[in-house]
Amino acid sequence: MGTSADQQFFEGAEKLLEVWFDSSMPCNDASLRNIPRAELERLVELARAQIISCTSNLSIDSYVLSESSLFVSDRRFIVKTCGTTNLLNTVEPLLRLARTYAGLDQVAVVNYSRRNFLRPELQPLPHKSFDEEVAQLDKTFDGGAGYCMGRLNQDCWYLYNYTPAPASITFVDQTLEILMSDLDADVMSIFTKETSCSAKEARKLSGIDKLMPPGTIVDDKLFDPCGYSMNGVFTDTDQYFTIHITPEADFSYVSFETNIRHVRYFDLIKRVVDTFKPGKFLITLCANDVSKEGRQTQFELWSKPVPGYGRIDLQMLALPDTNVLYANYKKNMPIRDDVVD
C-alpha cells in the first residue's frame, strides 16, 4: 500500500462504494455473506486489489485489502480502494453475485463517493474525472444523481447517490468519514518499518488503540516499507471502524471511517484529529432521520468549532433517505510574537 520516499507517487484518497440490497421475494436466509470467498477474491481483483486477511463476527465479515477494505453484512456491501484501482469495475459483477448467491435481486441504495485526487491524470478510466464516473454509473442505475460538495478549484468531495424508492427506514444508520492530509511528520513516521516492527506496535505508538472501544476485534497490517490499514468490528453487530494511512511526506493521507452507535461523534472527531494532527481535513457525516447521534453531531459541527482548526466550508445535502453534512477544516496558523504592525 505504501511507497518509499524515492518511489513513485501513491494516491491515498479512496474510492468508496456502498450498496444496500433487497429482495422481491420473501427469503429468510438472503444474505450477501453467502457469497463464496473465491467469488469475493475475483471481485476485488477486478478492482486491481487483493484480499489480505479476514475477520468475522455474528453480523459482518471484514476484509483488509491490499488497497483498503471490504465489509460484507446481510444486506450491505462496502468496498473502498485507494491507489490506481478501478473500483467501478466491480459494480455489475457485484449485482450478479447478490442475485446468484444471496437471492437479493433489488438495489435499495447506492452511494459512490471520494474526495478529489491529488493526481487524477494517473487514474484509470473512468476515474480520471467525476463526470466520467457518473456516466459509467448511469449506465447501470437509471435515475442516479451526482453531487460535488466543497470548492471545485480546491479540496472537495464527490457523491453519486441512487435511491430508486425511498423507504421508511426504522433502524439507526450513520457513517462518519474524516479524510486528513498534510499530516504531522512525527506521527507518520510511526507507520514505517523503520520505526515500528509490527502493526500492533504502530497501533499502540500512535494511539489508534485508544480510539477503539473495548471489545473491538482488530485486524491491521503494517506494509513494507510503509503504510497501514486497520479494520475493527464488534462481537455481535455490523458496526465497524476502518483506518488507512499513506505516510509519505509529499502526499501524506489518513482516512478514518465508522458507523459506530451510542457515541458522541463530535468528541470522537476531536480525538481522531488530535491523534493524527493533520494540516487540513474533510468531514462527511451521513445520518438518517432516526440517528440521534448523527443528527446531533451534524448540529454540533454546524454550530461549534473544532479546536485548533478553522472551518473553510460547510454544506448540507438532503437525500431521499439520509442527510449529508460536509465540512472542510484547516489548521489555525500560530500567532508569531515577533510580528508587529
VENTA-V903894 format. One record per residue. RES is the residue in one small letter. PHI is phi in whole degrees, -180 to 180 (* if undefined). D_CENTER is the distance of its C-alpha to the mean C-alpha in Angstrom with 1 decimal. Layout:
res:RES phi:PHI d_center:D_CENTER
res:RES phi:PHI d_center:D_CENTER
//
This chain:
res:m phi:* d_center:15.7
res:g phi:-90 d_center:17.5
res:t phi:-131 d_center:20.7
res:s phi:-75 d_center:23.8
res:a phi:-62 d_center:25.0
res:d phi:-95 d_center:27.5
res:q phi:-99 d_center:25.4
res:q phi:-70 d_center:23.7
res:f phi:-56 d_center:20.7
res:f phi:-126 d_center:17.2
res:e phi:-86 d_center:14.3
res:g phi:-77 d_center:11.4
res:a phi:-61 d_center:9.2
res:e phi:-90 d_center:6.9
res:k phi:-95 d_center:7.9
res:l phi:-125 d_center:6.0
res:l phi:-119 d_center:8.9
res:e phi:-126 d_center:9.7
res:v phi:-129 d_center:13.5
res:w phi:-101 d_center:15.8
res:f phi:-115 d_center:19.3
res:d phi:-144 d_center:22.8
res:s phi:-128 d_center:26.3
res:s phi:-80 d_center:29.5
res:m phi:-123 d_center:31.5
res:p phi:-59 d_center:31.6
res:c phi:-154 d_center:30.3
res:n phi:-68 d_center:29.9
res:d phi:-104 d_center:28.1
res:a phi:-68 d_center:25.7
res:s phi:-155 d_center:22.5
res:l phi:-65 d_center:19.8
res:r phi:-71 d_center:20.4
res:n phi:-78 d_center:23.8
res:i phi:-67 d_center:22.4
res:p phi:-63 d_center:23.9
res:r phi:-57 d_center:22.1
res:a phi:-61 d_center:24.0
res:e phi:-69 d_center:22.7
res:l phi:-65 d_center:19.0
res:e phi:-62 d_center:20.0
res:r phi:-66 d_center:21.6
res:l phi:-65 d_center:18.7
res:v phi:-70 d_center:16.2
res:e phi:-65 d_center:19.2
res:l phi:-63 d_center:19.4
res:a phi:-90 d_center:16.1
res:r phi:71 d_center:17.7
res:a phi:-138 d_center:16.0
res:q phi:-136 d_center:17.5
res:i phi:-80 d_center:16.9
res:i phi:-98 d_center:17.9
res:s phi:-156 d_center:18.1
res:c phi:-145 d_center:17.7
res:t phi:-132 d_center:18.1
res:s phi:-142 d_center:19.0
res:n phi:-132 d_center:20.3
res:l phi:-72 d_center:22.2
res:s phi:-124 d_center:19.4
res:i phi:-152 d_center:16.5
res:d phi:-108 d_center:16.2
res:s phi:-118 d_center:13.6
res:y phi:-124 d_center:13.6
res:v phi:-87 d_center:12.8
res:l phi:-104 d_center:13.1
res:s phi:-61 d_center:15.0
res:e phi:-128 d_center:12.0
res:s phi:88 d_center:8.8
res:s phi:-147 d_center:8.6
res:l phi:-140 d_center:10.1
res:f phi:-128 d_center:11.0
res:v phi:-127 d_center:14.2
res:s phi:-117 d_center:16.1
res:d phi:-60 d_center:19.3
res:r phi:-120 d_center:18.2
res:r phi:-122 d_center:14.4
res:f phi:-125 d_center:12.7
res:i phi:-124 d_center:8.9
res:v phi:-136 d_center:8.5
res:k phi:-132 d_center:6.4
res:t phi:-137 d_center:8.9
res:c phi:-113 d_center:10.1
res:g phi:68 d_center:13.7
res:t phi:-106 d_center:16.1
res:t phi:-75 d_center:14.8
res:n phi:-119 d_center:15.9
res:l phi:-64 d_center:13.2
res:l phi:-69 d_center:15.5
res:n phi:-63 d_center:18.2
res:t phi:-89 d_center:16.8
res:v phi:-64 d_center:17.2
res:e phi:-63 d_center:21.0
res:p phi:-60 d_center:21.2
res:l phi:-63 d_center:18.7
res:l phi:-61 d_center:20.9
res:r phi:-67 d_center:23.9
res:l phi:-64 d_center:22.7
res:a phi:-63 d_center:21.9
res:r phi:-69 d_center:25.4
res:t phi:-72 d_center:27.1
res:y phi:-103 d_center:25.9
res:a phi:-113 d_center:24.5
res:g phi:68 d_center:26.9
res:l phi:-103 d_center:24.1
res:d phi:-106 d_center:25.5
res:q phi:-127 d_center:23.9
res:v phi:-98 d_center:20.5
res:a phi:-91 d_center:19.8
res:v phi:-149 d_center:16.7
res:v phi:-127 d_center:14.5
res:n phi:-128 d_center:11.5
res:y phi:-118 d_center:10.4
res:s phi:-148 d_center:8.6
res:r phi:-170 d_center:8.3
res:r phi:-84 d_center:10.1
res:n phi:-66 d_center:13.6
res:f phi:-81 d_center:14.4
res:l phi:-72 d_center:17.0
res:r phi:-130 d_center:19.0
res:p phi:-64 d_center:18.5
res:e phi:-67 d_center:21.9
res:l phi:-87 d_center:20.8
res:q phi:-78 d_center:18.4
res:p phi:-75 d_center:20.0
res:l phi:-66 d_center:21.0
res:p phi:-95 d_center:19.7
res:h phi:-85 d_center:16.8
res:k phi:-69 d_center:19.3
res:s phi:-149 d_center:19.0
res:f phi:-68 d_center:17.2
res:d phi:-57 d_center:20.6
res:e phi:-69 d_center:20.9
res:e phi:-65 d_center:17.6
res:v phi:-62 d_center:18.8
res:a phi:-61 d_center:22.2
res:q phi:-70 d_center:21.0
res:l phi:-64 d_center:19.0
res:d phi:-64 d_center:22.1
res:k phi:-66 d_center:24.2
res:t phi:-100 d_center:22.6
res:f phi:-116 d_center:21.9
res:d phi:-82 d_center:24.8
res:g phi:106 d_center:24.1
res:g phi:-70 d_center:20.5
res:a phi:-137 d_center:19.7
res:g phi:-107 d_center:17.9
res:y phi:-134 d_center:17.1
res:c phi:-123 d_center:16.7
res:m phi:-115 d_center:16.1
res:g phi:109 d_center:17.5
res:r phi:-99 d_center:20.1
res:l phi:-61 d_center:20.8
res:n phi:-99 d_center:22.6
res:q phi:-140 d_center:20.1
res:d phi:-74 d_center:16.5
res:c phi:-155 d_center:14.9
res:w phi:-137 d_center:12.0
res:y phi:-104 d_center:12.7
res:l phi:-140 d_center:12.3
res:y phi:-113 d_center:14.4
res:n phi:-124 d_center:15.4
res:y phi:-129 d_center:18.1
res:t phi:-132 d_center:19.8
res:p phi:-65 d_center:23.2
res:a phi:-147 d_center:24.8
res:p phi:-52 d_center:23.4
res:a phi:-106 d_center:24.1
res:s phi:-86 d_center:25.2
res:i phi:-81 d_center:22.3
res:t phi:-107 d_center:23.7
res:f phi:-95 d_center:20.9
res:v phi:-75 d_center:18.6
res:d phi:-146 d_center:15.1
res:q phi:-153 d_center:12.6
res:t phi:-137 d_center:8.9
res:l phi:-108 d_center:8.3
res:e phi:-121 d_center:5.9
res:i phi:-125 d_center:8.2
res:l phi:-112 d_center:8.2
res:m phi:-113 d_center:11.6
res:s phi:-144 d_center:14.3
res:d phi:53 d_center:18.1
res:l phi:-89 d_center:17.7
res:d phi:-62 d_center:20.8
res:a phi:-64 d_center:22.6
res:d phi:-66 d_center:23.9
res:v phi:-66 d_center:20.6
res:m phi:-66 d_center:19.2
res:s phi:-63 d_center:22.4
res:i phi:-63 d_center:21.6
res:f phi:-96 d_center:19.0
res:t phi:-129 d_center:21.9
res:k phi:-68 d_center:24.5
res:e phi:-69 d_center:27.2
res:t phi:-102 d_center:26.1
res:s phi:-115 d_center:24.6
res:c phi:-90 d_center:26.1
res:s phi:-154 d_center:23.3
res:a phi:-64 d_center:19.8
res:k phi:-61 d_center:21.4
res:e phi:-64 d_center:23.4
res:a phi:-61 d_center:20.4
res:r phi:-61 d_center:18.7
res:k phi:-79 d_center:21.9
res:l phi:-62 d_center:23.0
res:s phi:-82 d_center:19.9
res:g phi:92 d_center:19.8
res:i phi:-58 d_center:16.4
res:d phi:-60 d_center:18.6
res:k phi:-81 d_center:19.7
res:l phi:-81 d_center:16.3
res:m phi:-90 d_center:16.4
res:p phi:-64 d_center:18.8
res:p phi:-56 d_center:21.9
res:g phi:92 d_center:21.7
res:t phi:-68 d_center:18.2
res:i phi:-89 d_center:18.3
res:v phi:-104 d_center:16.7
res:d phi:-129 d_center:16.1
res:d phi:-135 d_center:15.6
res:k phi:-142 d_center:16.8
res:l phi:-102 d_center:18.4
res:f phi:-85 d_center:19.0
res:d phi:-109 d_center:22.4
res:p phi:-90 d_center:23.2
res:c phi:-159 d_center:20.0
res:g phi:111 d_center:16.2
res:y phi:-150 d_center:14.4
res:s phi:-135 d_center:11.7
res:m phi:-143 d_center:11.7
res:n phi:-116 d_center:11.0
res:g phi:-133 d_center:13.0
res:v phi:-132 d_center:14.6
res:f phi:-107 d_center:17.7
res:t phi:-69 d_center:21.1
res:d phi:-139 d_center:21.6
res:t phi:-136 d_center:18.6
res:d phi:-97 d_center:15.3
res:q phi:-80 d_center:13.5
res:y phi:-147 d_center:10.9
res:f phi:-122 d_center:9.3
res:t phi:-150 d_center:7.3
res:i phi:-133 d_center:8.1
res:h phi:-136 d_center:8.7
res:i phi:-131 d_center:11.8
res:t phi:-110 d_center:14.0
res:p phi:-90 d_center:17.1
res:e phi:-60 d_center:19.7
res:a phi:-60 d_center:21.4
res:d phi:-73 d_center:21.6
res:f phi:-149 d_center:17.9
res:s phi:-63 d_center:16.2
res:y phi:-159 d_center:12.4
res:v phi:-136 d_center:10.2
res:s phi:-117 d_center:6.5
res:f phi:-128 d_center:6.6
res:e phi:-142 d_center:5.0
res:t phi:-157 d_center:7.9
res:n phi:-121 d_center:10.3
res:i phi:-57 d_center:13.3
res:r phi:-108 d_center:16.6
res:h phi:63 d_center:19.7
res:v phi:-133 d_center:18.5
res:r phi:-88 d_center:19.1
res:y phi:-63 d_center:15.8
res:f phi:-64 d_center:17.7
res:d phi:-67 d_center:19.1
res:l phi:-63 d_center:15.8
res:i phi:-58 d_center:14.5
res:k phi:-63 d_center:17.8
res:r phi:-68 d_center:17.6
res:v phi:-64 d_center:14.3
res:v phi:-64 d_center:15.8
res:d phi:-64 d_center:19.1
res:t phi:-71 d_center:17.7
res:f phi:-101 d_center:16.3
res:k phi:54 d_center:18.6
res:p phi:-73 d_center:16.9
res:g phi:-75 d_center:19.2
res:k phi:-154 d_center:16.9
res:f phi:-158 d_center:13.5
res:l phi:-109 d_center:11.8
res:i phi:-121 d_center:10.8
res:t phi:-125 d_center:9.7
res:l phi:-134 d_center:11.0
res:c phi:-101 d_center:11.8
res:a phi:-146 d_center:14.8
res:n phi:-86 d_center:17.7
res:d phi:-66 d_center:21.3
res:v phi:-97 d_center:21.8
res:s phi:-90 d_center:19.0
res:k phi:-66 d_center:21.2
res:e phi:-63 d_center:18.7
res:g phi:-65 d_center:16.3
res:r phi:-68 d_center:19.3
res:q phi:-63 d_center:20.9
res:t phi:-69 d_center:18.0
res:q phi:-59 d_center:17.9
res:f phi:-65 d_center:21.6
res:e phi:-64 d_center:21.4
res:l phi:-66 d_center:19.1
res:w phi:-71 d_center:21.6
res:s phi:-111 d_center:24.6
res:k phi:-125 d_center:23.9
res:p phi:-81 d_center:23.1
res:v phi:-89 d_center:20.7
res:p phi:-54 d_center:23.3
res:g phi:89 d_center:23.8
res:y phi:-133 d_center:21.9
res:g phi:-101 d_center:23.0
res:r phi:-86 d_center:21.2
res:i phi:-94 d_center:21.4
res:d phi:-138 d_center:20.0
res:l phi:-150 d_center:19.2
res:q phi:-141 d_center:18.9
res:m phi:-124 d_center:18.7
res:l phi:-133 d_center:18.3
res:a phi:-97 d_center:20.0
res:l phi:-105 d_center:18.9
res:p phi:-56 d_center:21.1
res:d phi:-118 d_center:19.3
res:t phi:-160 d_center:17.0
res:n phi:-117 d_center:17.0
res:v phi:-117 d_center:14.3
res:l phi:-109 d_center:14.8
res:y phi:-122 d_center:13.9
res:a phi:-141 d_center:15.4
res:n phi:-126 d_center:16.0
res:y phi:-128 d_center:17.8
res:k phi:-134 d_center:20.0
res:k phi:-60 d_center:22.0
res:n phi:-67 d_center:25.5
res:m phi:-76 d_center:28.2
res:p phi:-66 d_center:30.7
res:i phi:-82 d_center:34.2
res:r phi:-85 d_center:36.8
res:d phi:-70 d_center:40.1
res:d phi:-89 d_center:42.0
res:v phi:-94 d_center:41.2
res:v phi:-128 d_center:44.0
res:d phi:-74 d_center:44.9
//
